[in-house]
Amino acid sequence: MVETETGLKVKCLRSDNGGEYIDGRFSEYCAAQGISMEKTIPGTPQQNGVAERMNRTLNERARSMRLHAGLPKIFWADAVSTAAYLINRGPSVPMEFRLPEEVWSGKEVKFSHLKVFGCVSYVHIDYDARSKLDAKSKICFFIGYGDEKFGYRFWDEQNRKIIRSRNVIFNEQVMYKDRSTVTSDVTEIDQKKSEFVNLDELTESTVQKGGEEDKENVNSQVDLSTPVAEVRRSSRNIRPPQRYSPVLNYLLLTDGGEPECYDEALQDENSSKWELAMKDEMDSLLGNQT
């Protein structure tokens, strides 16, 4: 990979005396490719100081990230991988504060996709994996970046598995250790919903039983031995006011304020205007041959 990306030939590798380096096919491969292997003296890790210091840096950052998020120790590898991902995109003193990723790839590094390790995430559920009435997302926890560009890795605690997705909404203010607050909010909403009566649960027998109980309560509260006074009704005849007379209503419907025929138009005080209007209308009909 190094030779493919940079176009340079690997000439030397330095390592400790681990069996994975000095025995087996790896040493044979290096010999066949003309790569010399330098082995440090046992018990002197300082001879490979750059790698040892980077291991310590990765371990310290991964520990801090994991403790800040409150994730279990089983996610230590994800924390180390995320720490290395961030270090490669941060300024490096030996490289004169340049970004290792830019030096390696020759491309500009973007930071808009970086998220807080261990934060609560709402991952979109694909249409094929849910029904119409199911939720469109599920609560997961961000644990790293995927192999593909702008891909993310999440811990699905409900199904106990790691998933990858890019369609997600992050809540970087809430960590894995605060997940109980998210669950309590959902529980509170469910409790409020349970206060409403489900009409499907009401049966005919339930309604009838309730009606009978109410009737018994009313009868028990009223003393039937006490006579009830008769309500006195007025003997006066009730007549509607004159302003609501049917004759007036008829006049309001028929009196439009305009003549209904030719004779009424000639008798109107504006008869000359009516004649002029009729003449204009006749001329218009003759001109249009209608």
C-alpha positions as CSV (number, residue, x, y, z in Angstrom):
1,M,0.0,0.0,0.0
2,V,2.8,2.4,0.8
3,E,4.5,1.8,-2.5
4,T,1.2,2.1,-4.4
5,E,0.3,5.4,-2.7
6,T,3.7,7.1,-2.8
7,G,5.4,5.4,-5.7
8,L,8.5,4.9,-3.4
9,K,10.2,1.5,-2.7
10,V,10.2,0.2,0.9
11,K,13.8,-0.5,1.8
12,C,13.9,-1.1,5.6
13,L,11.5,-2.2,8.4
14,R,12.3,-1.8,12.1
15,S,10.6,-4.0,14.7
16,D,11.0,-5.8,18.0
17,N,11.8,-9.5,18.2
18,G,8.3,-10.6,18.1
19,G,7.7,-14.0,16.6
20,E,5.3,-12.6,14.0
21,Y,8.2,-10.7,12.5
22,I,11.2,-13.0,12.7
23,D,9.5,-16.3,11.9
24,G,7.2,-17.5,9.2
25,R,6.2,-16.1,5.9
26,F,6.7,-12.4,6.7
27,S,10.4,-12.7,7.0
28,E,10.5,-14.8,3.8
29,Y,8.5,-12.1,2.0
30,C,10.8,-9.3,3.1
31,A,13.9,-11.3,1.9
32,A,12.3,-12.0,-1.5
33,Q,11.4,-8.3,-1.9
34,G,14.9,-7.1,-0.9
35,I,13.6,-5.4,2.3
36,S,16.0,-5.4,5.2
37,M,14.7,-6.0,8.7
38,E,16.2,-4.2,11.7
39,K,15.4,-5.8,15.1
40,T,15.8,-3.9,18.3
41,I,17.7,-5.4,21.3
42,P,15.4,-7.3,23.7
43,G,14.3,-5.1,26.6
44,T,15.1,-1.8,24.9
45,P,11.9,-0.4,23.4
46,Q,13.5,3.1,23.3
47,Q,15.4,2.0,20.1
48,N,12.0,2.1,18.4
49,G,11.0,5.3,20.1
50,V,8.7,6.8,17.4
51,A,6.4,3.8,17.3
52,E,6.5,3.3,21.1
53,R,5.6,7.0,21.8
54,M,2.8,6.8,19.2
55,N,1.4,3.6,21.0
56,R,1.4,5.5,24.2
57,T,-0.4,8.5,22.6
58,L,-3.0,6.2,21.0
59,N,-3.6,4.4,24.3
60,E,-4.0,7.7,26.3
61,R,-6.4,9.3,23.8
62,A,-8.4,6.1,23.5
63,R,-8.7,5.8,27.2
64,S,-9.9,9.4,27.6
65,M,-12.4,9.1,24.8
66,R,-13.9,5.9,26.1
67,L,-14.2,7.2,29.7
68,H,-15.7,10.4,28.5
69,A,-18.4,8.5,26.5
70,G,-18.9,5.9,29.3
71,L,-18.5,3.0,26.8
72,P,-17.5,-0.5,28.1
73,K,-14.0,-1.7,27.7
74,I,-15.0,-4.0,24.9
75,F,-14.9,-0.9,22.6
76,W,-11.2,-0.2,23.3
77,A,-10.2,-1.2,19.7
78,D,-12.8,1.2,18.3
79,A,-11.5,3.9,20.5
80,V,-7.9,3.3,19.4
81,S,-9.0,3.3,15.7
82,T,-10.9,6.5,16.1
83,A,-7.9,8.1,17.9
84,A,-5.6,7.2,15.1
85,Y,-8.1,8.6,12.6
86,L,-8.1,11.9,14.4
87,I,-4.3,12.0,14.8
88,N,-3.8,11.6,11.1
89,R,-6.0,14.6,10.6
90,G,-4.4,16.8,13.2
91,P,-1.3,19.0,12.9
92,S,2.0,17.2,13.4
93,V,5.1,18.9,14.9
94,P,7.7,16.7,13.0
95,M,5.9,17.7,9.7
96,E,5.9,21.4,10.6
97,F,2.3,21.3,11.7
98,R,1.1,19.9,8.4
99,L,-1.7,17.3,8.4
100,P,-0.4,13.7,8.0
101,E,-3.4,12.8,5.8
102,E,-2.8,15.7,3.5
103,V,0.9,14.8,3.2
104,W,0.0,11.1,2.5
105,S,-2.9,11.6,0.0
106,G,-2.1,15.0,-1.4
107,K,-5.7,16.0,-1.0
108,E,-7.3,18.6,1.2
109,V,-8.7,17.3,4.5
110,K,-12.3,18.1,5.5
111,F,-13.5,18.2,9.1
112,S,-17.3,18.7,8.7
113,H,-17.9,14.9,9.1
114,L,-16.1,14.6,12.5
115,K,-18.3,13.7,15.4
116,V,-17.9,13.1,19.2
117,F,-17.0,9.6,20.0
118,G,-19.7,7.7,21.9
119,C,-22.5,10.2,21.3
120,V,-26.2,9.3,20.8
121,S,-27.1,8.8,17.1
122,Y,-30.4,8.3,15.3
123,V,-29.7,5.9,12.5
124,H,-32.1,5.8,9.6
125,I,-33.9,2.4,9.0
126,D,-34.1,1.4,5.4
127,Y,-37.5,1.2,3.8
128,D,-37.1,-2.5,3.2
129,A,-36.4,-3.2,6.9
130,R,-39.5,-1.6,8.3
131,S,-43.3,-1.4,7.7
132,K,-45.3,1.8,7.1
133,L,-46.1,2.4,10.8
134,D,-42.7,1.5,12.2
135,A,-40.2,4.1,13.4
136,K,-37.9,5.5,10.7
137,S,-34.8,5.6,12.9
138,K,-33.3,3.9,15.9
139,I,-31.1,5.0,18.8
140,C,-27.4,3.9,18.4
141,F,-24.1,5.1,19.6
142,F,-21.2,6.4,17.4
143,I,-18.0,4.3,17.8
144,G,-15.9,5.2,14.8
145,Y,-15.6,5.9,11.1
146,G,-16.1,3.3,8.4
147,D,-13.8,2.2,5.6
148,E,-15.8,4.2,3.0
149,K,-15.8,7.9,2.7
150,F,-18.1,9.7,5.2
151,G,-19.3,6.3,6.5
152,Y,-19.9,5.8,10.2
153,R,-19.9,2.8,12.6
154,F,-22.5,2.5,15.4
155,W,-23.2,0.2,18.3
156,D,-26.8,-1.0,18.2
157,E,-27.3,-1.8,21.8
158,Q,-30.9,-3.2,21.3
159,N,-29.8,-5.8,18.8
160,R,-26.2,-6.1,20.3
161,K,-24.4,-5.6,17.0
162,I,-22.2,-3.1,15.1
163,I,-23.7,-1.5,12.0
164,R,-22.5,1.0,9.4
165,S,-24.5,3.9,8.0
166,R,-24.2,7.4,6.6
167,N,-27.9,8.5,7.0
168,V,-27.9,9.5,10.6
169,I,-28.6,12.4,12.9
170,F,-26.1,13.0,15.8
171,N,-26.8,14.4,19.2
172,E,-23.3,15.2,20.4
173,Q,-24.6,16.6,23.7
174,V,-25.7,13.2,25.0
175,M,-23.1,10.4,25.5
176,Y,-23.5,6.7,26.0
177,K,-23.4,7.1,29.7
178,D,-26.4,9.5,29.5
179,R,-28.5,7.0,27.6
180,S,-30.8,6.5,30.6
181,T,-32.0,10.1,30.1
182,V,-33.0,9.4,26.5
183,T,-34.9,6.3,27.6
184,S,-36.6,8.1,30.5
185,D,-37.9,10.8,28.0
186,V,-39.4,8.1,25.8
187,T,-41.0,6.4,28.9
188,E,-42.5,9.7,30.1
189,I,-44.1,10.2,26.7
190,D,-45.5,6.6,26.8
191,Q,-46.9,7.3,30.2
192,K,-48.7,10.4,29.0
193,K,-50.2,8.5,26.1
194,S,-51.5,5.8,28.5
195,E,-53.7,8.4,30.3
196,F,-56.0,8.5,27.2
197,V,-58.7,5.9,27.0
198,N,-58.4,3.3,24.2
199,L,-61.8,3.1,22.5
200,D,-61.0,-0.3,21.2
201,E,-60.9,-1.6,24.8
202,L,-64.4,-0.4,25.5
203,T,-67.0,-3.2,25.0
204,E,-70.7,-3.1,25.0
205,S,-71.0,-4.8,28.4
206,T,-68.6,-2.3,29.9
207,V,-70.7,0.6,28.7
208,Q,-74.0,-0.9,29.9
209,K,-72.5,-1.8,33.3
210,G,-71.4,1.8,33.8
211,G,-74.8,3.1,32.8
212,E,-76.5,0.9,35.3
213,E,-74.1,1.9,38.1
214,D,-74.8,5.6,37.4
215,K,-78.5,5.0,37.5
216,E,-78.2,3.3,40.9
217,N,-76.2,6.2,42.2
218,V,-78.8,8.7,41.1
219,N,-81.6,6.8,42.6
220,S,-79.8,6.4,45.9
221,Q,-79.2,10.2,46.1
222,V,-82.8,11.2,45.4
223,D,-85.4,10.8,48.2
224,L,-88.6,9.6,46.4
225,S,-90.7,10.3,49.5
226,T,-90.3,14.0,49.1
227,P,-92.9,15.5,46.8
228,V,-91.6,17.5,43.8
229,A,-93.2,20.9,43.3
230,E,-94.9,21.3,39.9
231,V,-93.4,23.9,37.6
232,R,-95.7,26.9,37.0
233,R,-96.2,27.8,33.3
234,S,-97.3,31.3,32.0
235,S,-100.8,31.5,30.5
236,R,-99.9,34.5,28.3
237,N,-99.9,34.0,24.5
238,I,-96.4,34.4,23.0
239,R,-96.3,36.3,19.7
240,P,-93.3,37.0,17.6
241,P,-92.3,40.7,17.2
242,Q,-93.6,42.6,14.2
243,R,-90.1,43.1,12.7
244,Y,-90.1,39.3,12.0
245,S,-93.4,39.4,10.0
246,P,-93.5,37.0,7.0
247,V,-94.9,39.9,4.9
248,L,-91.7,41.9,5.5
249,N,-89.6,38.9,4.7
250,Y,-91.4,38.5,1.4
251,L,-90.9,42.2,0.6
252,L,-87.3,42.0,1.3
253,L,-87.0,39.1,-1.2
254,T,-89.1,40.8,-4.0
255,D,-88.1,44.4,-3.7
256,G,-84.8,44.5,-5.6
257,G,-84.9,48.3,-6.3
258,E,-85.1,47.8,-10.1
259,P,-88.0,47.7,-12.6
260,E,-89.2,44.2,-13.5
261,C,-90.6,45.0,-17.0
262,Y,-90.7,47.7,-19.7
263,D,-93.8,49.5,-18.4
264,E,-92.2,49.8,-14.9
265,A,-89.1,51.2,-16.5
266,L,-91.1,53.9,-18.4
267,Q,-92.9,54.9,-15.2
268,D,-89.6,55.1,-13.2
269,E,-88.2,58.5,-12.3
270,N,-85.1,57.5,-14.3
271,S,-87.0,56.4,-17.4
272,S,-84.8,58.4,-19.8
273,K,-81.7,56.6,-18.5
274,W,-83.5,53.2,-18.8
275,E,-84.5,54.1,-22.5
276,L,-80.8,55.0,-23.3
277,A,-79.6,51.8,-21.7
278,M,-82.1,49.7,-23.7
279,K,-81.1,51.4,-26.9
280,D,-77.4,50.7,-26.3
281,E,-78.2,47.1,-25.6
282,M,-80.2,46.7,-28.8
283,D,-77.5,48.4,-30.9
284,S,-75.0,46.0,-29.4
285,L,-77.1,43.0,-30.2
286,L,-77.7,44.2,-33.8
287,G,-74.0,44.9,-34.3
288,N,-73.0,41.4,-33.1
289,Q,-75.8,39.8,-35.1
290,T,-77.1,38.0,-32.1
